Amino acid sequence: MKGLIRFFLNHIPRKYLQLFSHFGARGLGLLYMGNKVECPVCGHHYKKFLPYGYVSQRENALCPHCLSLERHRLMWLWLKEKSDFFTANHKVLHVAPEYAFLKRFEKFSNLDYITADLESPLAKVKMDIQNIPFPENSFDVIFCNHILEHVDDYQLALREMYRVMKPGGWGIIQSPINVKREATFEDKSIVTHEERVKAFGQYDHVREFGLDYAERLGECGFHVSIEKLVEEIGDEKIARYGLLSYDAISAEEYLYVVHKN
């Protein structure tokens, strides 16, 4: 199972995975029927979640029904328990919308929900995050997860998100973080798939963020808070929802929430 999923992730173009992978995942989910874990996003139950990972595979990671990963389930819980996202009126920009969230967010009448991406067939607006085609102070909330490690100029992307966010707005900006690195590492001379996997952890990454990630997010003017909900909810819910505990080496267990004053 691990080898099969890793093969598809590394050899099938991302746009096709976004369009069709949920069909295959739901089929595999029939082999995982049970009640040991629960996805808080879609509410489905399994004996465990599917493995997931481009290089090494994480056990108990991918929900077969909605394709949520650990970070998506944690984000959903935080939005539900720690924010007014599902109740207050918000104009939302969601960059590279995740399949797990897309249709669900669209159903909330309080949200003016706009999805955008350069390549994703799921997004409604074709957009380069380094050149966002909206006026300044347009959005109350911005989501941008696992994008900054891909773009040529992440600082320009951050400045663009800051520009289009309203004063008083907020957002969640997640990226893979190597907790063994004190400082973010990038090298534009590293261009082959093999070199990028070795240097950055994935073939289509152009940098690897380190423990200075919050500082990097703040370079454009954002105030950054590191939300540690996973440390509050206890081991029972961590296991039930298939979350990463706070001692995980990937730092995916924290949410990086940005604010514009």
C-alpha positions, 0 to 999 in steps of 0.5 A: 500500500505504501509503495503504491501511494508513493508511486502515484504521488511522485509520478502522476501530475498533481492536477490529475491527482487533485481531480481523481485521487479521491475515487481511488482513496475511497476504494481503498477506504473499504479495506480500512472500515472500522471505528478507531479513528474519526475525521473531524472534517467529513465525519467518517470513521476507519480502523486507521487512515491511509499512509501518505508521503512523497518520500517516506510514508507516514502511517495513519495520515490520509482520510480515504473519504475527504483526503484530509491529512493531519494538518487539515484535520488540525486546521478544521478543529482550530477554525471550529474551536478557536475562530469565528470562521464558521459564524461571522461574515468573511471574504476569503481567499483560499490559495490552492484549495484542498479537496477536503475543504473546498466543497465544505467551505463553499456551503457556508452562507457567511463566507464569500469564498474565492479559490485561486491557484496557478495550476489547480483545476479545483480553483476558480481563479487562475492566479500566480500568488506572486502577482495576486489580481485583487485590489489591496485590502480585499480579504478578511481571511487568507488560507495558503498551505504548502505553497511557499516552499514551491514558489520562486520568491516566497517573500513577494508572495507574502507581500502580495498576501499582506497587500490584499488582506484587510486591516484586522484580517487574519490567515493561516499559512502553513509550510513543511518545516524541518525542525533540525534546521535553525534557518531556512535553506534555499539554493537556486542552483539545485534544480534536478528532482533528485537534488531537490529531494535530497536538499528540500525533501520533495522533488518540487520544493525549492527551499526548506523552511527551518525554525525561523519560519514564523520570523520569515512570515513576519518579514512582510509586516504580518504579526504571527502567532503559533497556535498549539491547539494540539497541546491542549486537546489531549492524547485521546483526541490526538489519536482519535483524529489522527493528528501529529503530537507536538513532539513530531519532527515535522512541526506540522502539529502547530498552526501559523496564524498571521494577522494584519494590524 
